[in-house]
Amino acid sequence: MESGTFKTRLVSLLQRSRKAVRLYSEMEKSQDKLNYSDLQIFEWKNINIELLNELQDVISDFYNHKTLVAKVFSILERFQIEESLVSDNLKELKKELSFASQRNDFAKCADVSLRLVGIKAKNQALQAVVHELKQVISKSNLTKPETKIENPSPKDKQSSTKIISMDSYKTTA
C-alpha cells in the first residue's frame, strides 16, 4: 500500500477531528446555563482533542511508511485500552446507581447519574475514535506490524484516564 494514500486518510481524519473540536467549542459557548449536555460536549471535545494531538504528532514527524503504520496502530491500541477501562467504569457506575435506587438513596442516584452522563459520553467518543482509526487502517489495507513502537507520544507516560471534578458542573433538571 502506498503511504501517500494512508497519510491522506490520516490527514482527512485529522481535519475531521479539528472540525469536531471547533463544533464542540462553539456548542460550549452557546450554552447559557450548564446542564447534562454540557458534560457530554466536554467529554466529546476532550477525546477529539486527544485524537487531534496524537494525529498531529504522527503526521508532523517524518517517518517511513513502516514506522508511521506502527505508530498509528499504537495510537489505536491506546484508545482501545482507554475505551475498555471507561466501559468497565461505566458498568460499575450502573451497578452503583441500581444499588442506590434500591436503597431509595436518591441524592446518591443524582450524583451517580451525573457521573454516568460524563462516562457514557466519554465511552461513546472513544468508541467513535477507535472506529475511525480502524476505518483508516482497513481502507488502507494495513496489517499490524510485528515490532512495537515504544512511547509513540509523551502522553503515553501519563494516565490516559482523566479524573474530572463534578463540582465544576451545575446541572439543571
N, C-alpha and C positions, 0 to 999 in steps of 0.2 A: 504494500500500500504506500502510496506517495505521501510524504509527510506534509506537503502543502495542503492537501485536502483535509487531513487530520487537523492541522493547525488552523485551517479556515473554519472548521467546525468548532474548534475551541474558541476562536475569536468571536464567532457568532454567539456561542454560549456566554462569553464574557459580555458582549453587547446586550444580550437579553437580561443578564443579571444587573447590569448598570441601569437599564430601563426599569427593572423591578424596584431597585433601590430608590430611584427618583420617584416612582409612583408611590411607594410606601412613605417616603419623606413628605410628599405633597398631602397624602392622606392624614399623616400625623398633624400637619399644620392646619388642616381644615377642621379639625375636631375642636369644638368649644369646651366640652367637658369630657373628662376621662370616663371610659366605660370598657366593657369587655372587648370590644372590637379594637380598642387601642392596644390592649395587651397582645392580641393576635398580630396586629400590624407591627408592633415592636419586635416580636419573635421572627416573623417572616423577613422583616428588614435585616435583622442581625444575621440570620442564616445566609441571606443573599450577599451581605457584606463579606462574610467569611468566604463564600464561594468566589466572589469577585476578587478578594485579596489573593486567594490561592491561585486563581487563573492568571491574574496579573503577574504574580511571581514566576509562574512557569513560562508564560508566553514572553515576558520581557527578557528573560535569560536566554542566551543562545545555547541550545542543546542539540545534539544529534538526535535523529528520529528515535533511536532505541531508548535514550535517556528520557526524552520527552514522554514517550509512551509509559515508561516505568514510573515517572513522576505523576502522571495522570492516574494511573492505577493506584498509586499510593494515596492520592487525594481521595479517590473513590473509596478506598478501604477505610480511611479516617472518617469520612462521612457515614459510611455503613456502620462502623463501630459506635459512633455517636448516636445514630438513629436507633440502634439496638438498645443502648443504655437509656435513652429517653423513652423508648417504648416500654422498657421494664419499669421505669419510674411511673409512667402513665398507668400501668396495670396496678401498681402498688397504691397509687392515689385513688384509683377507682374503688379498690377494696376499702381503703380508709374512709371514703365517702359513704360507702354502703354501711360500714360499721357505725359511723357517726349517725346516720339516718336511723338505723335500727335502735340506737340509744336515745333517739329524739334530741340529739345534740345539734340543733340547727345552726348555732353560731359556728360550730366546727364545720358543719356542712357548707356554710357560706365561704369560710376560709379555704377549705379544700377545693370547692368549686372554682374559686378564683385561680388557685394554683393549677387546676386541671385545664382551664382555658389556655393558660400560657404554655403548659406542657404539651397539650394537644396541638396547638398552633406550631410549636417548635417541631413536633413529630411530623406534622404534615409538610412543613418546609424542608425538613431533612429528607423525607421520602421523595419530594419533588427534585431535590438536588441529586440524590442517588439515581433517580430515573433519568434525569437529563445527562448525567455523566455516562450512564450505561448506554444511552442512545448514541452519544458521540462515539463511544467505543465500538458499539455494534455496527453503526453505519460506516465506520472506518475499517471494519473487518479486522480488528486488533485482537491479539491474544495476550494474556498476562505474561509478562516476561518472567523468566526463572530467577533472575537476580533481583534482589530487593534494594531499593534506594533508601538509604537511611536519612532521616531528617529532611524531608522534602521542603520544609519551611520552618522558620523559627517558631511558629505557633505550636508545632508538634511537641515541643518541650513543655508546653503549658497544658493544663487540663482543658479539653475542648468543651466540657460542660460548664456553663456559667451559672452561678447562683445569683439570682436577682431578688432583691428585697421587694416584697409585695407591698410594703408600707408606702412606697412611692406611687402606688396606683390607688386612685379613689374610684369607686365604681358607682354607677347609677343603676338602680333596679327598674 
